[in-house]
Amino acid sequence: MSDDDQLPEEPKLPLTVDSPIAWAEFLIDHDALRAFYSERNIHCFDCCAAEAETFGEGAKVHEGGPYGGFDAQKLVDGLNELAKQHPFDETKYVKPTLFRRAIDLLFSGPKK
């Protein structure tokens, strides 16, 4: 097994129902992504489960939850269009939530 086999897959477009939800945060402007999710009553932005869950899994998990379900294919179709109009802008700083900063601090890898 080569070292390349150990590397995680890079976020890329187009998103699919099998893409990790967190990929959207690497590919789409955060302000536009937050607004997109908010309009649909979807709470995936900055969710710690989004790092391991795909859009398809998220739709299945939340289909009976308090926020209701969503159609994963329609969602990723909309996100792919949004990504064309509002690509991620690395010059914008988005302050992580206190919870997210604590998780990052507790579970960060060894310092290099």
DRENDO-1510 file (C-alpha; in Angstrom, 1 decimal, always signed):
<recs>
REC; n; res; u; v; w
REC; 1; MET; +0.0; +0.0; +0.0 .
REC; 2; SER; +1.4; +3.4; -1.0 .
REC; 3; ASP; +1.3; +6.6; +1.0 .
REC; 4; ASP; -1.3; +7.9; -1.5 .
REC; 5; ASP; -3.7; +5.2; -0.5 .
REC; 6; GLN; -3.7; +6.6; +3.0 .
REC; 7; LEU; -4.7; +10.1; +2.0 .
REC; 8; PRO; -8.3; +11.2; +2.3 .
REC; 9; GLU; -10.2; +12.1; -0.9 .
REC; 10; GLU; -10.0; +15.8; -1.8 .
REC; 11; PRO; -13.4; +17.7; -1.9 .
REC; 12; LYS; -14.5; +18.1; -5.5 .
REC; 13; LEU; -17.4; +19.1; -7.7 .
REC; 14; PRO; -19.8; +18.0; -8.7 .
REC; 15; LEU; -21.2; +16.9; -5.3 .
REC; 16; THR; -23.1; +13.7; -5.3 .
REC; 17; VAL; -25.4; +12.1; -2.7 .
REC; 18; ASP; -22.4; +10.0; -1.7 .
REC; 19; SER; -20.2; +13.1; -1.0 .
REC; 20; PRO; -19.5; +14.0; +2.6 .
REC; 21; ILE; -21.7; +16.9; +3.6 .
REC; 22; ALA; -18.7; +18.9; +4.9 .
REC; 23; TRP; -17.3; +19.1; +1.4 .
REC; 24; ALA; -19.8; +21.9; +0.6 .
REC; 25; GLU; -18.0; +24.1; +3.2 .
REC; 26; PHE; -14.7; +23.6; +1.3 .
REC; 27; LEU; -16.3; +24.3; -2.1 .
REC; 28; ILE; -19.0; +27.0; -1.6 .
REC; 29; ASP; -18.8; +30.5; -0.2 .
REC; 30; HIS; -19.9; +30.2; +3.5 .
REC; 31; ASP; -22.4; +33.2; +3.4 .
REC; 32; ALA; -24.1; +31.8; +0.3 .
REC; 33; LEU; -24.1; +28.2; +1.8 .
REC; 34; ARG; -25.6; +29.3; +5.1 .
REC; 35; ALA; -28.4; +31.2; +3.3 .
REC; 36; PHE; -29.0; +28.2; +1.0 .
REC; 37; TYR; -29.3; +25.8; +4.0 .
REC; 38; SER; -31.4; +28.3; +6.0 .
REC; 39; GLU; -33.9; +28.7; +3.2 .
REC; 40; ARG; -34.4; +25.0; +3.2 .
REC; 41; ASN; -34.4; +24.6; +7.0 .
REC; 42; ILE; -31.3; +22.4; +6.8 .
REC; 43; HIS; -28.9; +22.5; +9.7 .
REC; 44; CYS; -25.8; +20.9; +8.1 .
REC; 45; PHE; -23.4; +23.9; +8.2 .
REC; 46; ASP; -20.7; +23.5; +10.7 .
REC; 47; CYS; -22.3; +20.3; +12.1 .
REC; 48; CYS; -19.7; +17.8; +13.5 .
REC; 49; ALA; -21.7; +14.9; +12.0 .
REC; 50; ALA; -21.3; +16.4; +8.5 .
REC; 51; GLU; -17.7; +15.5; +8.5 .
REC; 52; ALA; -18.5; +11.8; +8.4 .
REC; 53; GLU; -22.0; +11.7; +6.9 .
REC; 54; THR; -22.9; +11.9; +3.2 .
REC; 55; PHE; -25.8; +13.8; +1.9 .
REC; 56; GLY; -27.7; +10.5; +1.3 .
REC; 57; GLU; -27.1; +9.4; +4.9 .
REC; 58; GLY; -28.1; +12.8; +6.2 .
REC; 59; ALA; -31.3; +12.7; +4.3 .
REC; 60; LYS; -32.1; +9.2; +5.7 .
REC; 61; VAL; -31.1; +10.1; +9.3 .
REC; 62; HIS; -33.2; +13.2; +9.4 .
REC; 63; GLU; -36.3; +12.0; +7.5 .
REC; 64; GLY; -38.3; +11.6; +10.7 .
REC; 65; GLY; -36.6; +14.3; +12.8 .
REC; 66; PRO; -37.7; +17.7; +14.0 .
REC; 67; TYR; -36.5; +19.5; +10.9 .
REC; 68; GLY; -38.0; +17.0; +8.5 .
REC; 69; GLY; -36.3; +15.2; +5.7 .
REC; 70; PHE; -34.9; +16.4; +2.4 .
REC; 71; ASP; -34.3; +15.0; -1.0 .
REC; 72; ALA; -30.6; +14.4; -1.2 .
REC; 73; GLN; -30.4; +14.5; -5.0 .
REC; 74; LYS; -32.3; +17.8; -5.2 .
REC; 75; LEU; -30.1; +19.2; -2.5 .
REC; 76; VAL; -26.8; +18.4; -4.2 .
REC; 77; ASP; -28.2; +19.6; -7.5 .
REC; 78; GLY; -28.9; +22.9; -5.9 .
REC; 79; LEU; -25.5; +23.0; -4.1 .
REC; 80; ASN; -23.7; +22.3; -7.4 .
REC; 81; GLU; -25.5; +25.3; -9.0 .
REC; 82; LEU; -24.7; +27.4; -5.9 .
REC; 83; ALA; -21.0; +26.4; -6.2 .
REC; 84; LYS; -20.9; +27.7; -9.8 .
REC; 85; GLN; -22.3; +31.1; -8.7 .
REC; 86; HIS; -20.6; +31.3; -5.3 .
REC; 87; PRO; -17.3; +29.4; -5.1 .
REC; 88; PHE; -15.5; +29.2; -1.8 .
REC; 89; ASP; -13.5; +32.4; -1.1 .
REC; 90; GLU; -10.5; +31.6; +1.1 .
REC; 91; THR; -10.1; +35.3; +1.8 .
REC; 92; LYS; -13.2; +35.4; +3.9 .
REC; 93; TYR; -12.8; +34.5; +7.5 .
REC; 94; VAL; -15.5; +32.5; +9.2 .
REC; 95; LYS; -15.2; +32.4; +12.9 .
REC; 96; PRO; -15.8; +28.8; +14.1 .
REC; 97; THR; -18.3; +28.3; +16.9 .
REC; 98; LEU; -17.0; +27.7; +20.5 .
REC; 99; PHE; -18.0; +24.1; +20.2 .
REC; 100; ARG; -16.2; +23.6; +16.9 .
REC; 101; ARG; -13.0; +25.3; +18.4 .
REC; 102; ALA; -13.1; +23.0; +21.4 .
REC; 103; ILE; -13.5; +19.9; +19.2 .
REC; 104; ASP; -10.6; +21.0; +17.0 .
REC; 105; LEU; -8.5; +21.6; +20.0 .
REC; 106; LEU; -9.3; +18.3; +21.7 .
REC; 107; PHE; -9.0; +16.2; +18.6 .
REC; 108; SER; -6.3; +17.9; +16.6 .
REC; 109; GLY; -3.5; +15.7; +15.3 .
REC; 110; PRO; +0.1; +15.9; +16.6 .
REC; 111; LYS; +1.8; +19.2; +16.0 .
REC; 112; LYS; +4.4; +19.2; +13.2 .
</recs>
